[in-house]
Each structure stands twice: as C-alpha cells, then as structure tokens.
Amino acid sequence: MRVLPVPLLLCLLSCLPAVARAEEPSATANVRVEYAQVLHVEPVRQTLHAKSTQEDCEHPGEASGVTPAKRNCRTVRVDREFQRVVGYDVDYIHRGVRYRSRLPVDPGKRLRIRITVVPDMPPAEKR
C-alpha cells in the first residue's frame, strides 16, 4: 500500500470542496422574487389555560368585631383562559391563481414570494 506525503494529501483534501461546488447546479440560477396581492388575512389564535391559586377571605361587617387576623380564609383554584396569536392565514393571488399560506407575521397588502423553476424529471430507473 502506497502512502501519500502529508502536503500532497492536504492539498488534495483542500481541493475537494471546490470540485464538489463546481459540479452542483447553482441554487439561485432559477429563482426570482415577485409580489402577490394579499386578499385576506385571518389571525390564528391559540387558547391557553392557566391554573393558579389565590386566597378567598370573608369580609365580615365592621359591627361584628372580627379583626383581620381572625378572618375566615381559604385557598381556591382559579382557572384563567388566554388567547395569543400564533400566526396568520393569508389568502393571496399571483398571476390569476389563488394561494393560502400560514405565515408568522401579517404581510400587509403585498406579499413578497419566491418563484423557483425546477425541471420535473422522472427517476433515472424509469427513463
């Protein structure tokens, strides 16, 4: 078995990424950016339930003579419900075709979209 000198091996290894990059097609060659008209935006809400405890104390009348230290208190569970916006369902139109996407932000009146063209080739074994 022949062993390559270290400098030659390092040179070959450093050239590999450049060779690999030269063979793969450019990812941005068939991509362009256009704008679509936004038709409708609907916030998507998530309902959250929170449980906590708090003290519930009876408030006796002034005439009863009960001091605050002797009030009847008990701990009760309190259920609360919150809603938060987790995204937006956006209906938009581009070149006469309607689309719907869920986005993390409200896009406003126009939505920037990326158009990518990729050949639809059958797998090699079916050609």
VOVO-944163 format. One record per atom (N, C-alpha, C): residue number from 1; atom name; x, y, z. Coordinates in steps of 0.02 Angstrom, whole numbers. Layout:
+-----+------+--------+--------+--------+
: pos : site :      x :      y :      z :
+-----+------+--------+--------+--------+
: NUM :   CA :      X :      Y :      Z :
...
+-----+------+--------+--------+--------+
This chain:
+-----+------+--------+--------+--------+
: pos : site :      x :      y :      z :
+-----+------+--------+--------+--------+
:   1 :    N :     42 :    -58 :      0 :
:   1 :   CA :      0 :      0 :      0 :
:   1 :    C :     45 :     62 :      0 :
:   2 :    N :     28 :    109 :    -44 :
:   2 :   CA :     68 :    169 :    -51 :
:   2 :    C :     37 :    225 :     -9 :
:   3 :    N :     77 :    260 :     29 :
:   3 :   CA :     55 :    314 :     71 :
:   3 :    C :     74 :    380 :     38 :
:   4 :    N :     26 :    426 :     33 :
:   4 :   CA :     40 :    491 :      3 :
:   4 :    C :     74 :    536 :     54 :
:   5 :    N :    119 :    579 :     31 :
:   5 :   CA :    150 :    627 :     77 :
:   5 :    C :     97 :    674 :    106 :
:   6 :    N :    106 :    695 :    167 :
:   6 :   CA :     57 :    737 :    202 :
:   6 :    C :     42 :    801 :    163 :
:   7 :    N :     91 :    839 :    137 :
:   7 :   CA :     74 :    900 :    100 :
:   7 :    C :     30 :    887 :     39 :
:   8 :    N :     43 :    833 :      3 :
:   8 :   CA :      2 :    816 :    -56 :
:   8 :    C :    -68 :    796 :    -34 :
:   9 :    N :    -74 :    758 :     19 :
:   9 :   CA :   -139 :    738 :     45 :
:   9 :    C :   -180 :    799 :     67 :
:  10 :    N :   -148 :    846 :    101 :
:  10 :   CA :   -183 :    907 :    123 :
:  10 :    C :   -206 :    948 :     63 :
:  11 :    N :   -165 :    952 :     11 :
:  11 :   CA :   -183 :    989 :    -49 :
:  11 :    C :   -243 :    957 :    -83 :
:  12 :    N :   -244 :    892 :    -88 :
:  12 :   CA :   -300 :    857 :   -119 :
:  12 :    C :   -364 :    867 :    -79 :
:  13 :    N :   -359 :    862 :    -13 :
:  13 :   CA :   -418 :    871 :     28 :
:  13 :    C :   -445 :    943 :     25 :
:  14 :    N :   -402 :    992 :     20 :
:  14 :   CA :   -425 :   1061 :     16 :
:  14 :    C :   -457 :   1076 :    -51 :
:  15 :    N :   -441 :   1038 :   -103 :
:  15 :   CA :   -471 :   1049 :   -169 :
:  15 :    C :   -539 :   1016 :   -176 :
:  16 :    N :   -556 :    968 :   -134 :
:  16 :   CA :   -619 :    932 :   -141 :
:  16 :    C :   -680 :    976 :   -137 :
:  17 :    N :   -687 :   1022 :    -89 :
:  17 :   CA :   -747 :   1065 :    -88 :
:  17 :    C :   -756 :   1105 :   -152 :
:  18 :    N :   -702 :   1130 :   -182 :
:  18 :   CA :   -707 :   1169 :   -244 :
:  18 :    C :   -732 :   1126 :   -301 :
:  19 :    N :   -708 :   1064 :   -305 :
:  19 :   CA :   -731 :   1019 :   -357 :
:  19 :    C :   -804 :   1002 :   -348 :
:  20 :    N :   -825 :    988 :   -286 :
:  20 :   CA :   -895 :    972 :   -272 :
:  20 :    C :   -940 :   1031 :   -288 :
:  21 :    N :   -918 :   1092 :   -272 :
:  21 :   CA :   -959 :   1151 :   -287 :
:  21 :    C :   -966 :   1161 :   -362 :
:  22 :    N :   -915 :   1146 :   -400 :
:  22 :   CA :   -917 :   1157 :   -472 :
:  22 :    C :   -967 :   1110 :   -506 :
:  23 :    N :   -979 :   1052 :   -477 :
:  23 :   CA :  -1024 :   1003 :   -507 :
:  23 :    C :  -1098 :   1014 :   -490 :
:  24 :    N :  -1113 :   1044 :   -432 :
:  24 :   CA :  -1182 :   1053 :   -413 :
:  24 :    C :  -1210 :   1116 :   -446 :
:  25 :    N :  -1274 :   1113 :   -469 :
:  25 :   CA :  -1303 :   1171 :   -502 :
:  25 :    C :  -1314 :   1228 :   -453 :
:  26 :    N :  -1313 :   1288 :   -479 :
:  26 :   CA :  -1323 :   1346 :   -437 :
:  26 :    C :  -1394 :   1347 :   -409 :
:  27 :    N :  -1400 :   1356 :   -344 :
:  27 :   CA :  -1466 :   1355 :   -311 :
:  27 :    C :  -1506 :   1418 :   -328 :
:  28 :    N :  -1473 :   1472 :   -347 :
:  28 :   CA :  -1508 :   1534 :   -361 :
:  28 :    C :  -1517 :   1548 :   -436 :
:  29 :    N :  -1494 :   1503 :   -478 :
:  29 :   CA :  -1497 :   1515 :   -551 :
:  29 :    C :  -1569 :   1520 :   -576 :
:  30 :    N :  -1615 :   1481 :   -549 :
:  30 :   CA :  -1684 :   1479 :   -573 :
:  30 :    C :  -1733 :   1508 :   -522 :
:  31 :    N :  -1712 :   1559 :   -486 :
:  31 :   CA :  -1754 :   1589 :   -434 :
:  31 :    C :  -1762 :   1664 :   -448 :
:  32 :    N :  -1824 :   1687 :   -439 :
:  32 :   CA :  -1836 :   1760 :   -444 :
:  32 :    C :  -1887 :   1779 :   -391 :
:  33 :    N :  -1890 :   1843 :   -375 :
:  33 :   CA :  -1936 :   1868 :   -324 :
:  33 :    C :  -1989 :   1910 :   -358 :
:  34 :    N :  -2052 :   1899 :   -340 :
:  34 :   CA :  -2108 :   1938 :   -365 :
:  34 :    C :  -2153 :   1956 :   -306 :
:  35 :    N :  -2207 :   1992 :   -320 :
:  35 :   CA :  -2254 :   2011 :   -268 :
:  35 :    C :  -2324 :   1986 :   -286 :
:  36 :    N :  -2360 :   1963 :   -235 :
:  36 :   CA :  -2429 :   1941 :   -243 :
:  36 :    C :  -2474 :   1989 :   -205 :
:  37 :    N :  -2536 :   1996 :   -228 :
:  37 :   CA :  -2584 :   2039 :   -194 :
:  37 :    C :  -2617 :   1999 :   -138 :
:  38 :    N :  -2616 :   2027 :    -78 :
:  38 :   CA :  -2648 :   1994 :    -20 :
:  38 :    C :  -2723 :   2008 :    -23 :
:  39 :    N :  -2763 :   1955 :    -19 :
:  39 :   CA :  -2836 :   1962 :    -21 :
:  39 :    C :  -2867 :   1963 :     48 :
:  40 :    N :  -2841 :   1922 :     93 :
:  40 :   CA :  -2872 :   1916 :    160 :
:  40 :    C :  -2820 :   1890 :    209 :
:  41 :    N :  -2821 :   1917 :    269 :
:  41 :   CA :  -2777 :   1894 :    323 :
:  41 :    C :  -2820 :   1878 :    384 :
:  42 :    N :  -2812 :   1818 :    410 :
:  42 :   CA :  -2850 :   1796 :    469 :
:  42 :    C :  -2801 :   1774 :    523 :
:  43 :    N :  -2801 :   1808 :    581 :
:  43 :   CA :  -2756 :   1787 :    635 :
:  43 :    C :  -2775 :   1716 :    660 :
:  44 :    N :  -2725 :   1677 :    674 :
:  44 :   CA :  -2734 :   1610 :    702 :
:  44 :    C :  -2718 :   1615 :    776 :
:  45 :    N :  -2767 :   1600 :    818 :
:  45 :   CA :  -2758 :   1607 :    890 :
:  45 :    C :  -2753 :   1540 :    924 :
:  46 :    N :  -2713 :   1538 :    976 :
:  46 :   CA :  -2706 :   1479 :   1018 :
:  46 :    C :  -2735 :   1497 :   1086 :
:  47 :    N :  -2778 :   1453 :   1112 :
:  47 :   CA :  -2807 :   1464 :   1178 :
:  47 :    C :  -2765 :   1429 :   1230 :
:  48 :    N :  -2745 :   1466 :   1280 :
:  48 :   CA :  -2705 :   1438 :   1335 :
:  48 :    C :  -2745 :   1439 :   1399 :
:  49 :    N :  -2738 :   1388 :   1439 :
:  49 :   CA :  -2772 :   1383 :   1503 :
:  49 :    C :  -2720 :   1386 :   1558 :
:  50 :    N :  -2731 :   1429 :   1606 :
:  50 :   CA :  -2685 :   1435 :   1663 :
:  50 :    C :  -2723 :   1423 :   1727 :
:  51 :    N :  -2692 :   1386 :   1772 :
:  51 :   CA :  -2723 :   1372 :   1836 :
:  51 :    C :  -2678 :   1402 :   1890 :
:  52 :    N :  -2709 :   1435 :   1937 :
:  52 :   CA :  -2671 :   1463 :   1993 :
:  52 :    C :  -2714 :   1459 :   2055 :
:  53 :    N :  -2684 :   1476 :   2111 :
:  53 :   CA :  -2722 :   1476 :   2174 :
:  53 :    C :  -2719 :   1546 :   2204 :
:  54 :    N :  -2771 :   1563 :   2240 :
:  54 :   CA :  -2771 :   1627 :   2275 :
:  54 :    C :  -2813 :   1620 :   2338 :
:  55 :    N :  -2802 :   1666 :   2384 :
:  55 :   CA :  -2840 :   1664 :   2447 :
:  55 :    C :  -2906 :   1699 :   2438 :
:  56 :    N :  -2959 :   1667 :   2464 :
:  56 :   CA :  -3026 :   1697 :   2462 :
:  56 :    C :  -3047 :   1705 :   2536 :
:  57 :    N :  -3053 :   1767 :   2556 :
:  57 :   CA :  -3068 :   1781 :   2626 :
:  57 :    C :  -3137 :   1814 :   2633 :
:  58 :    N :  -3171 :   1794 :   2686 :
:  58 :   CA :  -3235 :   1826 :   2701 :
:  58 :    C :  -3222 :   1895 :   2730 :
:  59 :    N :  -3262 :   1942 :   2712 :
:  59 :   CA :  -3255 :   2010 :   2738 :
:  59 :    C :  -3313 :   2024 :   2785 :
:  60 :    N :  -3305 :   2011 :   2850 :
:  60 :   CA :  -3360 :   2023 :   2897 :
:  60 :    C :  -3374 :   2098 :   2903 :
:  61 :    N :  -3434 :   2114 :   2922 :
:  61 :   CA :  -3453 :   2183 :   2931 :
:  61 :    C :  -3414 :   2216 :   2987 :
:  62 :    N :  -3411 :   2281 :   2987 :
:  62 :   CA :  -3375 :   2319 :   3038 :
:  62 :    C :  -3404 :   2307 :   3108 :
:  63 :    N :  -3468 :   2295 :   3111 :
:  63 :   CA :  -3500 :   2289 :   3177 :
:  63 :    C :  -3487 :   2222 :   3210 :
:  64 :    N :  -3464 :   2172 :   3173 :
:  64 :   CA :  -3456 :   2106 :   3203 :
:  64 :    C :  -3398 :   2103 :   3251 :
:  65 :    N :  -3350 :   2149 :   3245 :
:  65 :   CA :  -3295 :   2150 :   3292 :
:  65 :    C :  -3240 :   2099 :   3275 :
:  66 :    N :  -3241 :   2068 :   3215 :
:  66 :   CA :  -3190 :   2019 :   3196 :
:  66 :    C :  -3129 :   2057 :   3169 :
:  67 :    N :  -3071 :   2042 :   3196 :
:  67 :   CA :  -3010 :   2076 :   3173 :
:  67 :    C :  -2985 :   2041 :   3110 :
:  68 :    N :  -2944 :   2075 :   3070 :
:  68 :   CA :  -2918 :   2045 :   3008 :
:  68 :    C :  -2880 :   1980 :   3021 :
:  69 :    N :  -2848 :   1972 :   3079 :
:  69 :   CA :  -2811 :   1910 :   3093 :
:  69 :    C :  -2858 :   1851 :   3103 :
:  70 :    N :  -2922 :   1863 :   3119 :
:  70 :   CA :  -2969 :   1809 :   3133 :
:  70 :    C :  -3018 :   1797 :   3075 :
:  71 :    N :  -3004 :   1827 :   3016 :
:  71 :   CA :  -3049 :   1816 :   2959 :
:  71 :    C :  -3046 :   1744 :   2935 :
:  72 :    N :  -3100 :   1719 :   2906 :
:  72 :   CA :  -3101 :   1652 :   2877 :
:  72 :    C :  -3074 :   1657 :   2806 :
:  73 :    N :  -3017 :   1623 :   2793 :
:  73 :   CA :  -2987 :   1623 :   2726 :
:  73 :    C :  -2978 :   1552 :   2703 :
:  74 :    N :  -2983 :   1543 :   2640 :
:  74 :   CA :  -2970 :   1477 :   2610 :
:  74 :    C :  -2936 :   1487 :   2543 :
:  75 :    N :  -2898 :   1437 :   2523 :
:  75 :   CA :  -2863 :   1439 :   2459 :
:  75 :    C :  -2908 :   1408 :   2407 :
:  76 :    N :  -2919 :   1444 :   2352 :
:  76 :   CA :  -2962 :   1419 :   2298 :
:  76 :    C :  -2922 :   1418 :   2233 :
:  77 :    N :  -2942 :   1371 :   2190 :
:  77 :   CA :  -2909 :   1366 :   2124 :
:  77 :    C :  -2945 :   1411 :   2075 :
:  78 :    N :  -2907 :   1448 :   2036 :
:  78 :   CA :  -2935 :   1495 :   1987 :
:  78 :    C :  -2911 :   1473 :   1918 :
:  79 :    N :  -2959 :   1462 :   1873 :
:  79 :   CA :  -2943 :   1444 :   1804 :
:  79 :    C :  -2950 :   1506 :   1761 :
:  80 :    N :  -2899 :   1519 :   1722 :
:  80 :   CA :  -2900 :   1577 :   1676 :
:  80 :    C :  -2888 :   1553 :   1606 :
:  81 :    N :  -2913 :   1590 :   1558 :
:  81 :   CA :  -2906 :   1573 :   1487 :
:  81 :    C :  -2876 :   1633 :   1451 :
:  82 :    N :  -2824 :   1621 :   1411 :
:  82 :   CA :  -2791 :   1673 :   1373 :
:  82 :    C :  -2789 :   1653 :   1300 :
:  83 :    N :  -2788 :   1701 :   1256 :
:  83 :   CA :  -2778 :   1687 :   1185 :
:  83 :    C :  -2719 :   1726 :   1161 :
:  84 :    N :  -2679 :   1694 :   1117 :
:  84 :   CA :  -2623 :   1729 :   1087 :
:  84 :    C :  -2622 :   1713 :   1012 :
:  85 :    N :  -2598 :   1760 :    973 :
:  85 :   CA :  -2593 :   1750 :    901 :
:  85 :    C :  -2529 :   1710 :    887 :
:  86 :    N :  -2536 :   1654 :    852 :
:  86 :   CA :  -2478 :   1612 :    837 :
:  86 :    C :  -2459 :   1614 :    763 :
:  87 :    N :  -2499 :   1647 :    722 :
:  87 :   CA :  -2484 :   1652 :    651 :
:  87 :    C :  -2542 :   1685 :    615 :
:  88 :    N :  -2537 :   1687 :    549 :
:  88 :   CA :  -2588 :   1718 :    507 :
:  88 :    C :  -2601 :   1675 :    446 :
:  89 :    N :  -2664 :   1659 :    433 :
:  89 :   CA :  -2683 :   1625 :    371 :
:  89 :    C :  -2693 :   1680 :    319 :
:  90 :    N :  -2654 :   1678 :    266 :
:  90 :   CA :  -2653 :   1730 :    216 :
:  90 :    C :  -2677 :   1703 :    149 :
:  91 :    N :  -2729 :   1733 :    121 :
:  91 :   CA :  -2752 :   1718 :     54 :
:  91 :    C :  -2723 :   1770 :      8 :
:  92 :    N :  -2691 :   1748 :    -47 :
:  92 :   CA :  -2661 :   1795 :    -94 :
:  92 :    C :  -2668 :   1769 :   -165 :
:  93 :    N :  -2659 :   1813 :   -212 :
:  93 :   CA :  -2666 :   1795 :   -283 :
:  93 :    C :  -2603 :   1816 :   -320 :
:  94 :    N :  -2580 :   1771 :   -363 :
:  94 :   CA :  -2521 :   1784 :   -404 :
:  94 :    C :  -2534 :   1757 :   -474 :
:  95 :    N :  -2532 :   1801 :   -523 :
:  95 :   CA :  -2544 :   1782 :   -594 :
:  95 :    C :  -2610 :   1744 :   -602 :
:  96 :    N :  -2662 :   1766 :   -568 :
:  96 :   CA :  -2728 :   1737 :   -575 :
:  96 :    C :  -2742 :   1674 :   -535 :
:  97 :    N :  -2694 :   1651 :   -498 :
:  97 :   CA :  -2702 :   1590 :   -457 :
:  97 :    C :  -2703 :   1610 :   -384 :
:  98 :    N :  -2754 :   1584 :   -347 :
:  98 :   CA :  -2760 :   1598 :   -275 :
:  98 :    C :  -2720 :   1548 :   -235 :
:  99 :    N :  -2689 :   1572 :   -182 :
:  99 :   CA :  -2649 :   1530 :   -138 :
:  99 :    C :  -2667 :   1547 :    -66 :
: 100 :    N :  -2651 :   1502 :    -20 :
: 100 :   CA :  -2659 :   1514 :     52 :
: 100 :    C :  -2596 :   1487 :     86 :
: 101 :    N :  -2570 :   1527 :    131 :
: 101 :   CA :  -2511 :   1507 :    170 :
: 101 :    C :  -2520 :   1530 :    242 :
: 102 :    N :  -2490 :   1493 :    288 :
: 102 :   CA :  -2489 :   1515 :    357 :
: 102 :    C :  -2421 :   1548 :    369 :
: 103 :    N :  -2423 :   1611 :    390 :
: 103 :   CA :  -2362 :   1650 :    398 :
: 103 :    C :  -2354 :   1672 :    471 :
: 104 :    N :  -2293 :   1684 :    493 :
: 104 :   CA :  -2282 :   1706 :    562 :
: 104 :    C :  -2300 :   1779 :    575 :
: 105 :    N :  -2304 :   1820 :    521 :
: 105 :   CA :  -2321 :   1891 :    528 :
: 105 :    C :  -2373 :   1911 :    477 :
: 106 :    N :  -2409 :   1965 :    490 :
: 106 :   CA :  -2457 :   1992 :    443 :
: 106 :    C :  -2418 :   2026 :    387 :
: 107 :    N :  -2426 :   2005 :    324 :
: 107 :   CA :  -2385 :   2032 :    270 :
: 107 :    C :  -2406 :   2101 :    245 :
: 108 :    N :  -2466 :   2124 :    263 :
: 108 :   CA :  -2489 :   2188 :    236 :
: 108 :    C :  -2527 :   2177 :    171 :
: 109 :    N :  -2523 :   2226 :    125 :
: 109 :   CA :  -2562 :   2223 :     63 :
: 109 :    C :  -2527 :   2183 :      8 :
: 110 :    N :  -2460 :   2178 :     11 :
: 110 :   CA :  -2422 :   2140 :    -38 :
: 110 :    C :  -2379 :   2089 :     -3 :
: 111 :    N :  -2370 :   2032 :    -35 :
: 111 :   CA :  -2330 :   1978 :     -7 :
: 111 :    C :  -2273 :   1962 :    -55 :
: 112 :    N :  -2213 :   1968 :    -31 :
: 112 :   CA :  -2155 :   1950 :    -72 :
: 112 :    C :  -2152 :   1874 :    -77 :
: 113 :    N :  -2147 :   1848 :   -138 :
: 113 :   CA :  -2145 :   1775 :   -148 :
: 113 :    C :  -2084 :   1757 :   -190 :
: 114 :    N :  -2059 :   1697 :   -180 :
: 114 :   CA :  -2002 :   1672 :   -217 :
: 114 :    C :  -2027 :   1622 :   -269 :
: 115 :    N :  -2010 :   1633 :   -331 :
: 115 :   CA :  -2029 :   1588 :   -386 :
: 115 :    C :  -1967 :   1547 :   -404 :
: 116 :    N :  -1974 :   1481 :   -401 :
: 116 :   CA :  -1919 :   1436 :   -417 :
: 116 :    C :  -1941 :   1390 :   -474 :
: 117 :    N :  -1899 :   1384 :   -524 :
: 117 :   CA :  -1914 :   1339 :   -580 :
: 117 :    C :  -1865 :   1281 :   -576 :
: 118 :    N :  -1893 :   1220 :   -571 :
: 118 :   CA :  -1852 :   1159 :   -566 :
: 118 :    C :  -1880 :   1108 :   -615 :
: 119 :    N :  -1838 :   1078 :   -657 :
: 119 :   CA :  -1863 :   1026 :   -704 :
: 119 :    C :  -1893 :    968 :   -666 :
: 120 :    N :  -1948 :    942 :   -692 :
: 120 :   CA :  -1982 :    884 :   -663 :
: 120 :    C :  -1962 :    823 :   -702 :
: 121 :    N :  -1907 :    793 :   -681 :
: 121 :   CA :  -1879 :    735 :   -716 :
: 121 :    C :  -1897 :    671 :   -680 :
: 122 :    N :  -1916 :    619 :   -718 :
: 122 :   CA :  -1928 :    554 :   -685 :
: 122 :    C :  -1863 :    525 :   -659 :
: 123 :    N :  -1867 :    480 :   -609 :
: 123 :   CA :  -1806 :    449 :   -584 :
: 123 :    C :  -1769 :    413 :   -640 :
: 124 :    N :  -1703 :    405 :   -632 :
: 124 :   CA :  -1661 :    375 :   -683 :
: 124 :    C :  -1684 :    306 :   -704 :
: 125 :    N :  -1709 :    265 :   -657 :
: 125 :   CA :  -1729 :    196 :   -673 :
: 125 :    C :  -1793 :    194 :   -715 :
: 126 :    N :  -1831 :    248 :   -719 :
: 126 :   CA :  -1893 :    248 :   -757 :
: 126 :    C :  -1886 :    282 :   -825 :
: 127 :    N :  -1827 :    307 :   -843 :
: 127 :   CA :  -1817 :    340 :   -907 :
: 127 :    C :  -1810 :    291 :   -963 :
+-----+------+--------+--------+--------+
